[in-house]
Amino acid sequence: MMHFSYVTRSVAVLATAVTFAIPPAHAQAEGEDETLVVTGASLEETLPHQRARYGSDLAVLAEAQVRESGAVDVATALRSVPGLYVQPGSGPFSYVDVSLQGSRTQDVLWTVDGIRINNRLYGSTSPNDTLPASMTERVEVLKGGESLFYGTQAAAGVINVVTRDFADRFGGQVDASVDSFAGTNLGGYVRGGSGRHQFVAWGSYNRSEGYRPYSRMEPSATDRLRGYDLWSVGGKYRYDLGPDWRFNLQYIHTEAKLDNLSPTRTRESRNDRNEEIASVRLDYVGNEVVQLFLKGYFHDWKTAYVQIRNPVGGGAPIVVYPAGTFWGFKDYGGSALVQLRPHRGLDYLIGYDFQQFSGRDDVLRIAATKERVHAGTFQIRTNDDLSRRARLSAGVRYNDGSGSRKAVWNVSGRIELTERLFVQANGGTSFLLPSASQLYQIDPCCEQGNPNLKPEESLSVNAAIGGALAGGLLHWQGTVFARRIDHLIDIDTTNPAYPDGIYTNSASRVNVRGAEVVLGAVIADAWHLGASYTHARARTEGSSLQRDRTPEQLARGTVAWRPRRLPVGASASVNWVGDAYATASGFGRRNYGNYAIVDAGLTLFPDTARRHRFGINVENLFDRDYATRGFQSAVPDSGVGRFLYFTRGVPRTLRVSYGLGF
């Protein structure tokens, strides 16, 4: 039984606290003054927004917000989304810790234009460290269980990165920036169309020497700066076969050299990435009676790893993993979804997904593995013929993957009580398939895989009330959420046959309870104010301790000055992370949270058409030294005992940028 008295009381208390503690802001995207216009009529492209019309909680990060923040990668830009904790480990283009309304990193599905990019080798190592911000049109964040349409790893939500969209008129943009850590960032796109043809192409180059990534590093670690060198190109092509049919092609290629350092003995340690994402899609958008899409996709993610260590006290370097040591995966498949309206009042959605995954790891030793998944989806929902104020939906999904069969369900609804007041809810079950490492890891250094693992199962509910005041200038929303997780995959260290542990399904249930308040306001058509607060209690049943690496509280406040008639703009934001814990070997459980980071930016437009743009951004204005992934411990060069250290967040960074639109 889910107990909502706690979260109900929290909403009332937190709403009052936030109202008086932090200036208000736009409820959806914290201050953006433009309404999102979905340019594509494809059923796949509009699916997140359809989910929002039927009660799912959707936050949209617009291109203008990404640009204003000065972020060079998608993960950093996402820190402005209410309720979402995204913390890059060592600055841009690094692994991230994610918590969406109290979730773990592996509970959130990442997609690029609807193509899943999560790493099925390791659930908590998503390949989102190769997503430059310059490729982004917008980012859509669905909160709550979304396994109905998205399958495994959508137990807490979905982050969909939408790349540059089509446009009928020729145009584009070029951007360049440098920062105080020798970072160089170049990016741009061009798009247009003629007759039935439309295209968009983009590219970016990002490089930085980086900064010292750990709070303490021993003299034996001679590679002491965590840097990156990445370039990415991509494009889309669309051909209108007629008034009702559209044909789409997409391709993205990324290559990167990403440092992967250690606080001791590191001479060279790096992941060399080579990634391909491709898709082909056919859309039918002819009428309200029938809409559909058919899609095939391919995702190839390869890494050549190298690790060379320095011996303590001198001597020849030790090659632990020679250059080219492979780990990676291939993921390809197809999907189809048809929306039918055979009669008034109801819509029917019928879908099918197929996924073929294969991968191996020669670094932490996962034997070559394959997985094949088939899934069918059915949803029924009301439409405006039945009611323009109340929209309800219910659906089921059956998933059959390599011996793991699972059915999940979802119900959701949204009711517009008045023009300025709504209530909505989204509830159902989700699942998380075991990763390849949990099933088949065979490295003698570490915990062993268990091919008998069952999928994790979760039951979640999100409920919200919100609206607008002062003629739409003030937006607000209060949300309560609850989630329980059964068959949690954990490491059992009590079995003497496996001294380093073995993955097992825990008998203990995990419960997540929380509340979220989001406020937004526009004052005098120039000042955009925003605030959000999230409280999430994530605990194993029978325990009074918050689960490791899951912040208990998050808060964000923003103020942006965007006068339409002046060639200048400015913004400032503060991100506060409450208590967050991690357990370090030999030192026990430590709190690495309870810190606030302030960012600020200034924008100048020297021409009246605002085609030219100069920006100055300062990240971590007060140079706060903070931990991103909790405390860890390591053996010092002396070989005596262990020392405690943490992974450092980005120090104060000055970034100067220029952009030209055409």
C-alpha positions in Angstrom: 0.0 0.0 0.0 1.3 3.5 -0.9 1.0 6.0 1.9 0.5 9.5 0.5 -0.1 11.4 3.8 3.6 12.2 4.0 3.8 13.7 0.5 0.5 15.5 0.9 1.7 17.3 4.0 5.0 18.0 2.3 3.3 19.9 -0.6 1.6 22.3 1.7 4.7 23.0 3.7 7.1 23.2 0.8 4.9 25.4 -1.3 4.7 27.9 1.5 8.5 27.7 2.1 9.5 28.1 -1.5 7.0 31.0 -2.1 8.7 33.1 0.5 12.3 31.8 0.1 12.9 32.0 -3.6 11.5 34.3 -6.3 8.9 32.7 -8.5 9.6 31.5 -12.1 7.9 29.8 -15.0 6.5 26.5 -14.0 7.6 24.5 -17.0 10.9 25.8 -18.1 11.8 28.4 -15.5 11.4 31.6 -17.4 11.4 31.0 -21.1 9.1 33.4 -22.8 8.3 31.5 -25.9 5.7 28.8 -26.3 7.1 25.5 -27.7 5.9 24.9 -31.2 6.2 21.3 -32.3 7.4 21.6 -35.9 7.0 17.9 -36.9 3.7 16.3 -37.3 5.1 12.8 -36.9 3.4 10.6 -34.3 6.7 9.7 -32.8 7.9 13.4 -32.5 4.7 14.4 -30.8 4.4 11.5 -28.4 6.0 13.3 -25.4 3.6 16.2 -25.8 0.6 13.8 -26.3 1.7 12.1 -23.0 1.6 15.6 -21.3 -1.9 16.3 -22.6 -3.0 13.0 -20.9 -1.5 13.6 -17.5 2.3 12.9 -17.7 4.5 15.6 -16.3 6.6 17.1 -19.1 9.4 19.7 -18.7 10.9 21.2 -21.9 14.4 22.7 -22.0 14.3 25.1 -24.9 17.3 26.1 -27.2 17.3 29.6 -25.9 17.8 28.4 -22.3 20.6 26.1 -23.4 22.3 29.0 -25.2 21.8 31.4 -22.3 23.3 29.0 -19.8 26.6 28.8 -21.8 26.6 25.0 -21.4 28.7 23.1 -24.0 27.2 19.7 -23.3 23.6 18.5 -22.8 24.1 17.1 -19.3 25.3 20.5 -17.9 22.3 22.3 -19.6 19.8 19.9 -17.9 20.7 21.1 -14.4 18.0 23.8 -14.9 15.1 21.2 -15.1 13.0 21.1 -11.9 13.1 17.8 -10.0 16.0 16.5 -12.1 19.5 16.1 -10.5 22.1 15.8 -13.2 25.6 16.1 -12.0 28.5 15.6 -14.4 31.4 13.8 -12.6 34.3 15.9 -13.9 32.8 18.7 -16.0 31.5 18.6 -19.5 31.5 15.3 -21.4 31.9 13.1 -18.4 29.8 10.4 -16.8 26.8 11.8 -14.8 24.9 11.0 -11.7 21.2 11.3 -12.3 18.3 11.4 -9.9 14.8 12.2 -11.2 12.3 12.6 -8.4 14.5 10.4 -6.1 15.5 7.8 -8.7 18.8 6.1 -9.4 20.9 6.9 -12.5 19.8 3.6 -14.2 16.1 4.3 -13.7 16.1 7.1 -16.4 16.0 6.3 -20.1 18.0 8.6 -22.4 17.0 8.9 -26.1 18.1 11.0 -29.0 15.2 11.8 -31.3 13.4 8.8 -29.8 16.4 6.4 -30.2 17.4 4.8 -26.9 21.1 5.4 -26.2 21.4 3.8 -22.7 24.3 1.4 -22.2 22.9 -2.1 -21.7 26.4 -3.2 -20.6 26.2 -1.1 -17.5 22.9 0.5 -16.4 24.5 3.4 -14.6 26.9 4.3 -17.4 24.8 6.0 -20.0 26.6 7.1 -23.2 25.4 10.7 -22.7 29.0 12.0 -22.4 29.1 12.5 -26.1 26.1 14.9 -26.5 27.2 18.4 -27.4 24.7 21.2 -26.6 25.1 22.8 -30.0 23.2 19.9 -31.7 20.1 20.5 -29.5 16.8 22.0 -30.6 15.2 21.2 -27.2 15.2 18.5 -24.5 12.0 16.9 -23.3 11.9 15.4 -19.8 9.0 13.1 -18.9 8.8 12.5 -15.2 7.3 9.3 -13.7 7.0 5.8 -15.0 7.0 5.7 -18.8 7.6 2.0 -19.6 4.3 1.8 -21.6 5.8 3.3 -24.7 9.5 3.4 -23.9 10.2 0.0 -22.2 13.1 -0.8 -19.9 14.9 1.9 -17.9 12.0 4.4 -18.1 11.0 3.5 -14.6 11.5 7.1 -13.3 11.2 9.0 -16.6 12.6 9.7 -20.0 15.1 12.4 -21.2 14.7 12.9 -25.0 17.3 15.0 -26.8 15.7 16.5 -29.9 18.3 17.5 -32.5 18.1 20.4 -34.9 14.7 20.5 -36.5 13.7 21.2 -40.1 12.7 24.7 -41.5 11.2 25.8 -44.8 13.4 28.9 -45.1 17.2 28.7 -45.4 19.1 29.7 -42.3 21.5 28.6 -39.6 23.8 29.6 -36.9 27.5 29.5 -36.0 28.8 29.6 -32.4 32.2 29.7 -30.8 33.5 30.0 -27.3 36.6 29.8 -25.2 36.9 29.3 -21.4 39.4 29.7 -18.6 40.4 26.0 -18.7 41.8 26.2 -22.3 38.4 25.0 -23.6 37.6 25.6 -27.2 34.1 25.0 -28.5 32.9 25.5 -32.1 29.5 24.6 -33.4 26.9 25.4 -36.0 24.0 24.2 -38.2 22.4 25.0 -41.5 18.9 24.1 -42.6 16.4 24.8 -45.3 14.3 23.3 -48.0 13.1 23.3 -51.6 9.8 21.9 -52.8 9.4 18.5 -51.2 12.9 18.3 -49.9 14.1 19.6 -46.4 17.4 19.2 -44.7 19.3 20.1 -41.7 23.0 19.5 -40.9 25.1 20.4 -37.9 28.6 19.9 -36.5 30.6 20.7 -33.4 34.1 20.5 -32.0 34.8 20.6 -28.3 38.2 20.5 -26.6 39.6 21.3 -23.1 42.7 20.5 -21.1 40.4 20.2 -18.1 40.9 20.6 -14.4 42.2 18.5 -11.5 39.3 16.1 -11.0 39.9 14.9 -7.4 40.2 16.6 -4.1 43.5 14.7 -3.4 45.9 13.2 -5.9 49.1 11.3 -5.1 52.4 12.3 -6.7 52.4 9.0 -8.6 49.5 10.3 -10.7 51.3 12.2 -13.4 48.2 12.8 -15.6 46.4 15.3 -13.4 44.0 17.1 -15.7 40.8 15.5 -16.9 40.4 16.8 -20.5 38.3 15.9 -23.5 38.6 16.2 -27.3 35.4 15.6 -29.2 33.9 16.2 -32.6 30.4 15.4 -33.9 28.5 15.8 -37.1 24.9 15.0 -38.0 22.1 15.6 -40.4 18.5 14.9 -41.3 16.7 14.7 -44.6 13.0 14.7 -45.2 11.1 14.0 -48.4 7.4 14.7 -48.7 6.1 11.7 -50.8 2.7 13.5 -51.0 0.4 15.4 -48.8 0.1 12.5 -46.4 3.4 10.6 -46.4 6.9 11.7 -45.3 10.2 9.9 -45.5 13.0 10.8 -43.0 16.6 9.9 -42.8 19.0 10.7 -39.9 22.7 10.1 -39.1 25.0 11.2 -36.3 28.7 10.4 -36.1 30.8 11.2 -33.0 34.4 10.6 -32.1 35.9 11.5 -28.8 39.0 11.1 -26.6 37.8 11.3 -22.9 40.2 11.1 -20.0 39.3 8.6 -17.3 41.7 9.3 -14.5 42.5 8.0 -11.0 43.9 9.8 -8.0 46.9 7.5 -7.8 49.5 6.1 -10.3 47.8 7.3 -13.5 50.2 7.9 -16.4 47.6 7.6 -19.2 43.9 6.5 -18.9 41.5 7.3 -21.7 38.3 6.2 -23.5 38.5 6.7 -27.3 34.9 6.7 -28.5 33.5 6.1 -31.9 29.7 6.3 -32.1 27.1 6.1 -34.9 23.4 6.7 -34.6 21.2 6.3 -37.7 17.5 5.9 -38.4 15.0 5.8 -41.2 11.3 6.6 -40.6 8.1 6.7 -42.7 5.3 8.8 -41.4 1.6 8.9 -42.4 0.1 12.2 -41.2 -2.9 12.4 -43.5 -6.0 12.6 -41.3 -7.4 12.3 -37.8 -8.7 8.8 -38.4 -5.3 7.1 -39.0 -1.8 8.3 -38.2 1.3 6.0 -38.1 5.0 5.8 -38.3 7.4 2.9 -39.1 11.0 3.3 -38.0 14.3 1.4 -38.1 17.4 2.5 -36.2 21.0 1.6 -35.6 23.3 2.6 -32.7 26.9 1.5 -32.7 28.9 2.5 -29.6 32.6 1.5 -29.5 35.4 2.4 -27.1 39.1 1.7 -27.4 40.4 1.9 -23.8 44.0 2.4 -22.6 45.4 2.5 -19.1 49.1 2.8 -18.2 50.1 3.2 -14.6 53.3 4.6 -12.9 55.0 2.2 -10.4 55.5 3.8 -7.0 59.2 4.6 -6.5 60.1 4.6 -10.1 60.6 2.1 -12.8 59.1 1.2 -16.2 55.4 2.2 -16.8 53.0 -0.7 -16.3 50.5 -1.3 -19.2 47.3 -2.5 -17.5 45.2 -2.2 -20.6 47.0 -1.7 -23.9 45.7 0.9 -26.3 42.7 -0.4 -28.2 41.3 -2.6 -25.5 37.7 -2.9 -26.6 34.4 -2.4 -24.9 31.2 -1.5 -26.7 27.8 -2.6 -28.0 25.5 -2.5 -31.0 21.9 -1.9 -30.8 19.5 -2.0 -33.7 15.8 -2.6 -34.2 12.5 -1.2 -35.3 9.3 0.2 -34.1 5.8 0.9 -35.4 2.9 2.9 -33.9 -0.5 3.5 -35.3 -3.2 5.8 -33.9 -6.7 5.0 -34.9 -10.0 7.0 -34.4 -12.6 4.7 -36.0 -15.4 6.5 -34.2 -16.1 9.6 -32.1 -14.8 9.8 -28.5 -11.9 7.4 -28.4 -8.5 7.0 -29.9 -6.6 3.6 -30.0 -2.8 3.3 -30.2 -1.2 0.0 -31.2 2.5 -0.4 -31.3 5.3 -2.9 -31.7 9.0 -2.6 -30.8 11.9 -4.9 -31.7 15.5 -4.5 -30.3 18.6 -6.6 -31.0 21.5 -5.9 -28.6 25.0 -7.3 -28.6 28.1 -6.2 -26.7 31.2 -7.2 -24.8 33.8 -5.7 -22.5 37.5 -6.7 -22.5 38.2 -4.1 -19.8 36.0 -5.3 -16.9 35.5 -8.6 -18.7 31.9 -9.2 -19.8 31.8 -12.1 -22.3 30.2 -11.4 -25.6 26.4 -11.3 -25.1 23.3 -10.9 -27.1 19.8 -9.9 -26.3 16.6 -9.8 -28.4 13.4 -8.0 -27.3 9.9 -8.0 -28.7 7.2 -5.8 -27.3 3.6 -5.0 -28.0 1.7 -1.9 -26.8 -2.0 -1.0 -26.7 -3.5 2.2 -25.4 -7.0 3.5 -25.4 -7.7 7.2 -24.6 -10.5 9.8 -24.9 -10.4 12.7 -27.3 -11.9 16.1 -27.6 -15.1 14.6 -29.1 -15.9 13.2 -25.7 -14.6 16.1 -23.6 -12.3 19.1 -24.2 -11.5 19.5 -20.5 -11.0 15.9 -19.4 -8.6 13.6 -21.1 -8.1 10.0 -19.9 -5.9 7.1 -21.1 -5.1 3.5 -20.2 -2.7 1.1 -21.7 -0.7 -2.2 -21.5 2.7 -3.4 -22.8 3.9 -6.9 -23.1 7.7 -7.3 -23.2 9.5 -10.5 -24.2 13.3 -10.3 -24.0 15.7 -13.2 -23.9 13.7 -15.2 -21.4 12.4 -12.2 -19.4 8.7 -11.7 -20.0 7.0 -8.8 -18.4 3.6 -7.0 -18.7 3.2 -3.5 -17.5 0.2 -1.1 -17.4 -0.3 2.6 -17.2 -3.3 4.9 -16.6 -3.2 8.7 -16.7 -5.5 11.7 -17.0 -5.6 15.5 -17.0 -8.7 17.6 -16.2 -8.8 21.3 -16.9 -11.0 22.5 -14.0 -11.0 26.1 -15.4 -9.0 28.0 -18.0 -6.3 28.6 -15.4 -6.5 25.5 -13.2 -5.8 21.8 -13.8 -5.2 18.5 -12.1 -3.4 15.5 -13.5 -2.1 12.1 -12.6 0.0 9.3 -14.1 0.4 5.9 -12.6 1.4 2.4 -13.5 4.0 -0.3 -13.4 7.5 -0.2 -15.0 10.4 -2.6 -15.3 14.2 -2.6 -15.5 15.9 -5.5 -17.2 19.3 -6.6 -15.8 22.3 -5.2 -17.5 24.9 -7.4 -19.2 27.4 -6.8 -16.4 24.8 -7.9 -13.8 24.1 -11.0 -15.8 27.5 -12.1 -17.3 30.4 -10.2 -15.6 33.3 -12.6 -15.2 36.2 -10.3 -14.1 38.0 -11.9 -11.1 38.5 -8.4 -9.6 34.9 -7.7 -8.9 31.4 -8.9 -8.2 30.2 -11.7 -10.5 27.3 -11.7 -12.8 24.2 -13.8 -12.2 22.3 -15.1 -15.3 19.3 -16.0 -13.1 18.4 -12.4 -12.2 14.8 -11.3 -12.6 13.9 -7.8 -13.9 13.3 -5.1 -11.3 9.6 -4.1 -11.0 8.2 -0.8 -9.9 4.8 0.8 -9.2 4.6 4.6 -9.4 2.1 7.4 -9.1 2.6 11.1 -9.9 -0.2 13.5 -9.1 -0.2 17.3 -9.6 -2.3 20.4 -9.4 -1.3 23.6 -11.2 -2.4 26.6 -13.1 -1.8 30.2 -13.9 -2.6 33.6 -12.3 -2.4 37.3 -13.3 -3.4 36.7 -16.9 -1.0 33.9 -17.4 2.1 35.8 -16.1 2.4 33.6 -13.0 2.5 29.8 -13.4 2.6 27.2 -10.6 2.5 23.5 -10.1 2.6 21.2 -7.0 3.4 17.5 -7.5 3.4 14.5 -5.2 5.1 11.3 -6.3 5.5 7.8 -4.9 7.3 4.8 -6.3 8.1 1.3 -4.9 10.7 -1.0 -6.4 10.6 -4.8 -6.0 13.3 -7.4 -6.9 16.0 -4.6 -6.7 19.3 -5.8 -8.2 22.0 -5.5 -5.6 25.3 -7.1 -4.6 25.4 -9.9 -2.1 28.7 -10.1 -0.3 27.6 -12.8 2.2 28.1 -15.8 0.0 31.5 -17.4 0.7 31.7 -18.8 -2.8 31.9 -15.2 -4.1 34.2 -13.2 -1.8 33.9 -10.1 -4.1 30.1 -10.5 -4.2 27.5 -11.6 -6.7 24.5 -9.8 -8.1 21.2 -10.9 -6.7 17.6 -9.7 -6.5 17.1 -8.2 -3.1 14.1 -9.3 -1.0 13.8 -5.8 0.5 11.5 -3.3 -1.2 12.7 0.3 -1.9 10.2 3.1 -1.3 10.4 6.6 -2.8 8.1 9.3 -1.6 8.3 13.0 -2.3 6.9 16.3 -3.5 7.9 19.0 -5.9 6.9 22.7 -6.3 7.6 24.8 -9.4 6.8 28.5 -9.8 7.3 30.9 -12.6 6.6 34.5 -13.3 7.1 37.2 -16.0 7.3 40.8 -14.7 7.1 43.9 -17.0 7.7 41.7 -20.0 11.4 41.7 -19.2 12.0 39.9 -15.9 11.7 36.2 -15.9 11.8 34.6 -12.4 11.9 30.9 -11.5 12.0 28.6 -8.5 11.7 24.9 -7.9 12.0 22.7 -4.9 12.0 18.9 -4.7 12.0 16.7 -1.6 12.6 13.0 -2.2 12.9 10.3 0.5 14.3 7.1 -1.0 14.8 4.3 1.5 15.1 0.6 1.7 12.2 -0.9 3.6 13.0 -1.2 7.3 15.8 1.4 7.0 15.8 5.0 8.2 18.7 6.0 5.9 18.5 7.8 2.5 19.8 5.6 -0.3 23.4 6.5 -1.4 23.9 9.0 -4.2 20.3 10.1 -4.1 20.0 13.8 -2.9 17.2 14.2 -0.4 16.4 17.9 -1.4 17.0 20.0 -4.5 16.2 23.7 -5.0 16.8 26.1 -7.9 16.2 29.8 -8.3 16.7 31.8 -11.5 16.3 35.4 -12.5 16.7 36.5 -16.1 16.5 40.0 -17.6 15.5 39.9 -21.3 14.3 43.4 -22.4 12.9 43.2 -25.9 13.9 46.8 -26.8 17.4 46.8 -25.4 20.5 45.1 -26.9 21.4 43.4 -23.6 20.3 40.6 -21.3 21.5 39.0 -18.1 20.8 36.0 -16.0 21.7 34.4 -12.7 20.9 31.1 -11.1 21.5 29.2 -7.9 21.4 25.4 -7.6 21.2 24.0 -4.1 21.8 20.3 -3.4 20.7 19.0 0.0 22.1 16.1 2.0 23.5 13.3 -0.2 25.4 10.3 1.1 28.0 7.8 -0.2 29.9 5.0 1.5 33.7 4.9 1.2 35.7 1.8 2.0 37.3 2.1 5.4 35.6 5.4 6.2 31.9 4.6 6.3 29.0 6.7 5.2 29.7 10.4 4.5 27.5 13.4 3.5 28.8 15.1 0.4 25.8 17.3 -0.3 24.5 20.5 1.2 26.0 23.0 -1.1 24.9 25.8 -3.5 26.4 26.7 -6.9 25.8 30.1 -8.4 26.1 30.8 -12.2 25.7 34.1 -14.0 25.6 35.3 -17.6 25.6 38.5 -19.7 24.4 38.8 -23.3 25.0 41.6 -25.8 23.3 42.1 -29.2 25.3 44.7 -31.2 22.8 44.8 -34.1 19.1 45.6 -34.1 18.2 42.3 -35.9 20.1 40.3 -33.1 21.9 38.3 -35.6 25.1 38.7 -33.7 25.4 37.7 -30.1 28.2 38.0 -27.5 28.0 36.2 -24.3 29.9 36.1 -21.0 29.1 33.3 -18.6 30.7 32.4 -15.2 30.0 28.9 -13.9 30.4 28.4 -10.1 30.8 32.1 -9.5 32.1 31.8 -6.0 34.4 28.9 -6.8 32.8 26.4 -4.4 34.7 23.2 -4.0 32.1 20.4 -4.0 31.7 16.7 -4.6 29.8 15.3 -7.6 29.9 11.5 -7.0 30.4 11.1 -3.3 33.4 10.1 -1.2 35.7 7.3 -2.2 39.0 5.9 -0.8 42.3 4.7 -2.2 45.7 3.4 -1.1 48.3 6.2 -0.9 51.7 6.0 -2.5 53.1 5.1 1.0 51.1 1.9 0.9 49.9 2.4 4.4 46.2 2.6 5.1 43.7 4.4 2.8 42.9 8.1 2.1 39.6 9.7 1.5 38.9 11.8 -1.6 36.0 13.0 -3.7 35.4 13.8 -7.4 35.4 17.6 -7.8 32.7 19.6 -9.6 33.6 22.3 -12.1 35.7 25.1 -10.4 34.9 28.7 -11.3 35.0 28.9 -15.1 34.8 32.0 -17.3 33.4 31.4 -20.8 33.3 34.0 -23.6 31.2 33.2 -26.6 30.1 34.6 -30.0 27.2 33.6 -32.2 26.1 34.5 -35.6 22.6 33.7 -36.9 21.8 33.8 -40.6 
